[in-house]
Amino acid sequence: MHDAYIDQFAQDVRRWGRRLLVRFLYEFNASWYVWSGAKNGGADGGPQKVRRVWQYVVGRFRASGVTNVEWVWCAHEPSALVPLEPWNALEHYWPGDEWVDWLGIDGFNFHPENPEREHPALLAFDDCFAETYRALRTLSDKPIQIMTGSGEFTSEHHPTGKADWVVDMSTRLRDGY
């Protein structure tokens, strides 16, 4: 259905000639994108469909002779909108080392957005990333990109803000990742 678009994009990238990292189907394990496992069958084969699409597109690029693309397989960290059921485990989406150049994790510290708690906890960097990092490391030893952000907020219950979160992130990346 989209082969002409995929092939044209592949040829354009090949002609361009520079290194390009493609974060295709990012946050596939979350529930908000049409390409997610949750929106494509969930427990009834959603992750397997996502995996097949990944392999199909990467395969078409390779068959077209594209050698300047590196593929970033990027999961979302556990959050309120990431189904935590066994069917949504990352290993069910894993296309295999031969189909991936980089691993990635998206995660964000937006704790005041949680209306279910009177005084939402500040999410430490490890709260956002440690579990997914460990899961990715069981799948592959490829390099990992971490894409993140933190809201700019403080409160009487949490006097630290974004700057402190970024400092903690830098320390945690150096010491634990």
Backbone torsions as a table, in degrees:
resi	resn	phi	psi	omega
1	MET	NA	-40.1	-178.4
2	HIS	-113.3	17.0	-175.2
3	ASP	-59.7	-41.1	-178.9
4	ALA	-61.8	-41.1	178.3
5	TYR	-65.6	-46.7	-179.8
6	ILE	-59.5	-47.0	-177.9
7	ASP	-65.1	-40.0	178.6
8	GLN	-65.1	-43.6	178.2
9	PHE	-61.5	-43.3	179.1
10	ALA	-60.2	-45.7	-179.6
11	GLN	-66.2	-38.8	177.7
12	ASP	-62.5	-42.3	178.8
13	VAL	-66.2	-41.9	179.5
14	ARG	-61.7	-45.8	179.1
15	ARG	-65.3	-35.7	178.6
16	TRP	-59.1	-43.3	169.4
17	GLY	84.8	-12.3	179.9
18	ARG	-89.4	159.1	176.9
19	ARG	-63.6	134.0	179.6
20	LEU	-136.3	124.8	173.7
21	LEU	-93.8	125.2	-178.4
22	VAL	-111.7	118.2	177.9
23	ARG	-98.1	74.9	-174.9
24	PHE	-81.0	140.6	177.7
25	LEU	56.8	32.8	-177.4
26	TYR	-57.1	150.4	-179.5
27	GLU	56.8	35.9	-177.9
28	PHE	-59.6	-24.6	-178.0
29	ASN	-91.1	0.3	177.2
30	ALA	-87.7	-171.3	-175.2
31	SER	-119.6	6.8	-171.7
32	TRP	-102.1	-12.5	-180.0
33	TYR	-103.8	149.2	-178.5
34	VAL	-64.7	-21.5	-179.9
35	TRP	-89.4	2.1	-176.6
36	SER	-71.1	157.2	174.6
37	GLY	-61.4	-35.8	179.9
38	ALA	-62.5	-37.1	-178.2
39	LYS	-89.0	-1.6	-178.4
40	ASN	-122.2	35.1	174.3
41	GLY	119.8	-16.6	179.4
42	GLY	53.0	-125.6	-178.3
43	ALA	-64.2	-17.2	179.3
44	ASP	-94.3	44.1	172.5
45	GLY	100.7	8.3	-179.4
46	GLY	-55.5	-51.9	179.9
47	PRO	-61.4	-36.7	179.9
48	GLN	-66.1	-37.1	176.4
49	LYS	-64.3	-44.2	179.0
50	VAL	-60.8	-44.4	179.6
51	ARG	-60.5	-43.9	-179.8
52	ARG	-64.7	-39.3	177.7
53	VAL	-63.6	-44.1	177.9
54	TRP	-55.2	-52.2	-177.4
55	GLN	-63.9	-36.0	180.0
56	TYR	-64.0	-49.2	-177.3
57	VAL	-67.5	-46.4	178.1
58	VAL	-59.7	-41.7	178.8
59	GLY	-61.8	-40.5	178.4
60	ARG	-65.3	-40.9	177.1
61	PHE	-60.8	-47.3	-178.4
62	ARG	-64.6	-41.0	178.6
63	ALA	-64.5	-24.4	178.0
64	SER	-84.4	0.5	178.6
65	GLY	83.5	16.6	179.5
66	VAL	-78.6	121.7	-179.9
67	THR	-120.7	-2.7	-176.2
68	ASN	-101.1	11.7	177.3
69	VAL	-104.1	136.0	170.1
70	GLU	-115.3	130.8	-172.4
71	TRP	-95.5	125.9	-178.0
72	VAL	-106.0	111.5	179.5
73	TRP	-92.4	105.7	-166.8
74	CYS	-120.0	113.3	177.0
75	ALA	-90.8	164.4	172.1
76	HIS	-101.9	143.5	177.3
77	GLU	-67.3	159.5	178.8
78	PRO	-59.6	132.0	176.4
79	SER	-151.1	-176.6	-177.3
80	ALA	-60.3	-25.0	-176.0
81	LEU	-108.2	12.8	174.7
82	VAL	-106.0	113.7	179.8
83	PRO	-56.4	129.5	-177.0
84	LEU	-98.6	13.3	179.5
85	GLU	-72.4	155.6	-178.9
86	PRO	-55.5	-33.7	-179.2
87	TRP	-61.9	-22.8	-175.0
88	ASN	-94.9	11.3	178.2
89	ALA	-62.3	144.3	-175.0
90	LEU	-57.8	-34.7	-177.6
91	GLU	-61.9	-23.1	178.4
92	HIS	-72.8	-21.0	178.7
93	TYR	-94.2	-16.9	-169.4
94	TRP	-61.2	118.8	-179.0
95	PRO	-82.6	-13.7	-179.1
96	GLY	109.1	149.6	-177.5
97	ASP	-54.3	-35.3	-177.0
98	GLU	-68.5	-12.4	-177.9
99	TRP	-106.4	-1.1	-172.0
100	VAL	-133.0	138.1	175.6
101	ASP	-105.3	-34.2	-179.8
102	TRP	-133.4	150.3	168.0
103	LEU	-101.7	157.7	178.1
104	GLY	-147.3	155.2	174.7
105	ILE	-134.4	127.3	169.3
106	ASP	-100.4	136.3	177.0
107	GLY	-165.6	147.9	-171.9
108	PHE	-141.3	147.4	176.8
109	ASN	-102.8	89.7	178.9
110	PHE	-121.9	44.9	-169.4
111	HIS	-56.4	-34.0	-178.0
112	PRO	-67.0	-11.3	-179.7
113	GLU	-76.8	-4.2	-177.9
114	ASN	-87.9	100.5	-175.8
115	PRO	-75.7	-7.9	-176.4
116	GLU	-80.6	-9.5	-177.2
117	ARG	-123.3	137.2	-179.4
118	GLU	-65.5	-44.6	179.6
119	HIS	-127.9	83.0	-176.1
120	PRO	-56.4	140.9	179.7
121	ALA	-73.1	143.4	171.2
122	LEU	-67.0	128.6	179.4
123	LEU	-83.0	113.2	174.4
124	ALA	-68.4	158.5	-179.1
125	PHE	-54.5	-44.0	178.9
126	ASP	-62.9	-33.5	176.9
127	ASP	-61.4	-33.0	179.4
128	CYS	-81.1	-36.5	-165.6
129	PHE	-121.2	-23.4	-170.5
130	ALA	-59.4	-47.0	-177.1
131	GLU	-62.1	-46.1	-179.2
132	THR	-68.9	-38.9	176.5
133	TYR	-57.1	-48.3	179.1
134	ARG	-61.2	-42.1	179.6
135	ALA	-63.2	-41.7	178.5
136	LEU	-64.6	-38.7	-179.7
137	ARG	-65.4	-24.5	175.3
138	THR	-75.5	-20.5	-178.1
139	LEU	-90.0	-35.2	-172.4
140	SER	-163.1	160.4	173.2
141	ASP	-107.0	17.7	176.5
142	LYS	-62.0	158.6	176.8
143	PRO	-63.7	151.5	-177.7
144	ILE	-118.1	130.3	171.0
145	GLN	-98.1	138.0	174.9
146	ILE	-116.3	119.5	178.2
147	MET	-106.5	125.0	-172.6
148	THR	-150.6	172.9	173.8
149	GLY	-167.2	162.4	177.8
150	SER	-138.1	138.7	174.6
151	GLY	-65.4	156.0	177.5
152	GLU	-96.3	96.3	-175.8
153	PHE	-154.3	152.5	171.4
154	THR	-144.7	163.5	175.3
155	SER	-154.3	173.4	178.1
156	GLU	-62.3	-27.6	-179.4
157	HIS	-85.7	-22.6	-179.1
158	HIS	-137.6	84.0	-174.6
159	PRO	-72.0	-13.8	177.5
160	THR	-81.8	154.6	-178.4
161	GLY	-128.1	-158.0	-175.3
162	LYS	-57.6	-43.4	-178.2
163	ALA	-58.7	-43.6	178.6
164	ASP	-65.6	-36.8	178.5
165	TRP	-63.3	-42.3	179.9
166	VAL	-66.3	-39.7	176.7
167	VAL	-62.2	-45.6	177.5
168	ASP	-60.3	-42.0	178.8
169	MET	-58.5	-46.0	-179.3
170	SER	-60.8	-42.5	178.3
171	THR	-64.6	-46.4	-177.7
172	ARG	-64.7	-41.0	178.8
173	LEU	-61.9	-42.4	-179.5
174	ARG	-67.4	-41.3	-171.0
175	ASP	-95.2	-19.5	-172.1
176	GLY	-133.5	1.8	-175.7
177	TYR	-129.6	NA	NA
